Amino acid sequence: MTGASKGIGLKIAHILAEKGYNIVICSRNSAELKVAQTSIESFGVKCLALRLDISNYLQCKSFVEKAIKRFRKIDLLVNNAGIQGPIGNFWQNDLKKWKETIDINLMGTIYISHLVLPYMLKQKSGTIINLAGGGAAYSRPFYSAYSCSKTALVRFTETLNQELKGKNVLVFSVAPGAIWTNMTKTALKSGAKILDKRSINELELLRKATDLAFYKLEKLFMYLIDKKPKALSGKLIHVNEIEDIKKMKNKIKEDSGLLRRVGYKS
Ligand SMILES: NC(=O)c1ccc[n+]([C@@H]2O[C@H](COP(=O)([O-])OP(=O)(O)OC[C@H]3O[C@@H](n4cnc5c(N)ncnc54)[C@H](OP(=O)(O)O)[C@@H]3O)[C@@H](O)[C@H]2O)c1
């Protein structure tokens, strides 16, 4: 798992640890990693915690090599690490921060997936879950770097799924819904001058709904990991719709729910 020292990543790590998964986590903060590692191991599983920056390919390489050395195989890859990036009008954004957002959110996921996939293909099984985010399925003003990085991730998931057909490796994008974490706190703090009152109220409300949000996330993750629904591979799945999706799973057309053009019939 990438970026599981806190927030959604740590919660997913706890869910998986409770089910008996040994887990490898990373982030850029050693102290937070240590605390996260101890909390994961308290479920009675093994946890390897490594400090690294996923925007650095060589560090990603060493991460995957150490994971394989320790646990021999990788059943599941959760590409969770991400940053919010610059908030505000695009033309006023710091371009270095804009690029950093793409380097972490998109390239970090690309690096790790590129390094992990050969192992999954060799073992003829595996699941990859990419955390999407606000702006991947609609435009999101004031978060252009974040939304572009997440939209690209969704297309990456769609494309990879096509290439993985018949190989027993599934890849999903998950939209976890807004959850009260360090990321949303930062959005509230630095976006207060830019965001309208409604957006601010919505962010404030998250604080009270954390348990429900994590409950929904657990249901979706365990469904994807345990049931491995092939019809959903390649798709962006929203956490709220899981019950509906389960019911209509066999009716989902191969090309539905993908990024599309207006006015083009294929
Ligand atoms: N919270 C939401 O409402 C929400 C909604 C939709 C999607 N998401 C997505 O869910 C994922 C997790 O978000 P969150 O809310 O849990 O954020 P968070 O609380 O800020 O946690 C992000 C995690 O990623 C790590 N990380 C960031 N940059 C990294 C890097 N370059 N290398 C290694 N690790 C890195 C962070 O650790 P360090 O910073 O210490 O490295 C931290 O462990 C993100 O992909 C986010 O876009 C969140």
The ligand as an SDF file (V2000), in Angstrom:
LIG
                    3D

 48 52  0  0  0  0  0  0  0  0999 V2000
  -10.0250   12.5080    1.9690 N   0  0  0  0  0  0  0  0  0  0  0  0
  -10.8590   12.5840    0.9710 C   0  0  0  0  0  0  0  0  0  0  0  0
  -11.9490   13.1870    1.0930 O   0  0  0  0  0  0  0  0  0  0  0  0
  -10.5410   11.9430   -0.3420 C   0  0  0  0  0  0  0  0  0  0  0  0
  -11.5480   11.9350   -1.3280 C   0  0  0  0  0  0  0  0  0  0  0  0
  -11.2850   11.3370   -2.5440 C   0  0  0  0  0  0  0  0  0  0  0  0
  -10.0670   10.7350   -2.7700 C   0  0  0  0  0  0  0  0  0  0  0  0
   -9.0890   10.7530   -1.8060 N   0  0  0  0  0  0  0  0  0  0  0  0
   -7.8100   10.1030   -2.1150 C   0  0  0  0  0  0  0  0  0  0  0  0
   -7.5160    9.1380   -1.1260 O   0  0  0  0  0  0  0  0  0  0  0  0
   -6.0950    9.0400   -0.9590 C   0  0  0  0  0  0  0  0  0  0  0  0
   -5.7440    9.2230    0.5130 C   0  0  0  0  0  0  0  0  0  0  0  0
   -6.1570   10.5220    0.9090 O   0  0  0  0  0  0  0  0  0  0  0  0
   -6.2680   10.9880    2.4340 P   0  0  0  0  0  0  0  0  0  0  0  0
   -7.4380   11.8620    2.5340 O   0  0  0  0  0  0  0  0  0  0  0  0
   -6.1350    9.8170    3.3280 O   0  0  0  0  0  0  0  0  0  0  0  0
   -4.9640   11.9260    2.5160 O   0  0  0  0  0  0  0  0  0  0  0  0
   -3.9080   12.1360    3.7160 P   0  0  0  0  0  0  0  0  0  0  0  0
   -4.5700   11.9790    5.0260 O   0  0  0  0  0  0  0  0  0  0  0  0
   -3.2160   13.4070    3.3930 O   0  0  0  0  0  0  0  0  0  0  0  0
   -2.9070   10.8990    3.5210 O   0  0  0  0  0  0  0  0  0  0  0  0
   -2.1240   10.8000    2.3550 C   0  0  0  0  0  0  0  0  0  0  0  0
   -1.1070    9.7020    2.5580 C   0  0  0  0  0  0  0  0  0  0  0  0
   -0.2530    9.6480    1.3860 O   0  0  0  0  0  0  0  0  0  0  0  0
    1.1180    9.8210    1.8190 C   0  0  0  0  0  0  0  0  0  0  0  0
    1.8850   10.4810    0.7670 N   0  0  0  0  0  0  0  0  0  0  0  0
    1.6440   11.6910    0.1940 C   0  0  0  0  0  0  0  0  0  0  0  0
    2.5990   11.9630   -0.7060 N   0  0  0  0  0  0  0  0  0  0  0  0
    3.4610   10.9140   -0.7070 C   0  0  0  0  0  0  0  0  0  0  0  0
    4.6530   10.6330   -1.4040 C   0  0  0  0  0  0  0  0  0  0  0  0
    5.1660   11.4890   -2.3210 N   0  0  0  0  0  0  0  0  0  0  0  0
    5.2800    9.4580   -1.1760 N   0  0  0  0  0  0  0  0  0  0  0  0
    4.7830    8.5870   -0.2480 C   0  0  0  0  0  0  0  0  0  0  0  0
    3.6590    8.8030    0.4470 N   0  0  0  0  0  0  0  0  0  0  0  0
    3.0110    9.9630    0.2360 C   0  0  0  0  0  0  0  0  0  0  0  0
    1.0050   10.6640    3.0890 C   0  0  0  0  0  0  0  0  0  0  0  0
    2.1540   10.6110    3.8940 O   0  0  0  0  0  0  0  0  0  0  0  0
    3.3140   11.7500    3.8200 P   0  0  0  0  0  0  0  0  0  0  0  0
    2.6640   13.0330    3.4130 O   0  0  0  0  0  0  0  0  0  0  0  0
    3.8960   11.7640    5.1710 O   0  0  0  0  0  0  0  0  0  0  0  0
    4.2790   11.2520    2.7880 O   0  0  0  0  0  0  0  0  0  0  0  0
   -0.1900    9.9650    3.7400 C   0  0  0  0  0  0  0  0  0  0  0  0
    0.1960    8.7440    4.3250 O   0  0  0  0  0  0  0  0  0  0  0  0
   -5.4810   10.0940   -1.8630 C   0  0  0  0  0  0  0  0  0  0  0  0
   -5.0790    9.5030   -3.0740 O   0  0  0  0  0  0  0  0  0  0  0  0
   -6.6270   11.0490   -2.0980 C   0  0  0  0  0  0  0  0  0  0  0  0
   -6.4820   11.7590   -3.3070 O   0  0  0  0  0  0  0  0  0  0  0  0
   -9.3110   11.3550   -0.6060 C   0  0  0  0  0  0  0  0  0  0  0  0
  1  2  1  0
  2  3  2  0
  2  4  1  0
  4  5  1  0
  4 48  2  0
  5  6  2  0
  6  7  1  0
  7  8  2  0
  8  9  1  0
  8 48  1  0
  9 10  1  0
  9 46  1  0
 10 11  1  0
 11 12  1  0
 11 44  1  0
 12 13  1  0
 13 14  1  0
 14 15  2  0
 14 16  1  0
 14 17  1  0
 17 18  1  0
 18 19  2  0
 18 20  1  0
 18 21  1  0
 21 22  1  0
 22 23  1  0
 23 24  1  0
 23 42  1  0
 24 25  1  0
 25 26  1  0
 25 36  1  0
 26 27  1  0
 26 35  1  0
 27 28  2  0
 28 29  1  0
 29 30  1  0
 29 35  2  0
 30 31  1  0
 30 32  2  0
 32 33  1  0
 33 34  2  0
 34 35  1  0
 36 37  1  0
 36 42  1  0
 37 38  1  0
 38 39  2  0
 38 40  1  0
 38 41  1  0
 42 43  1  0
 44 45  1  0
 44 46  1  0
 46 47  1  0
M  CHG  2   8   1  16  -1
M  END
$$$$
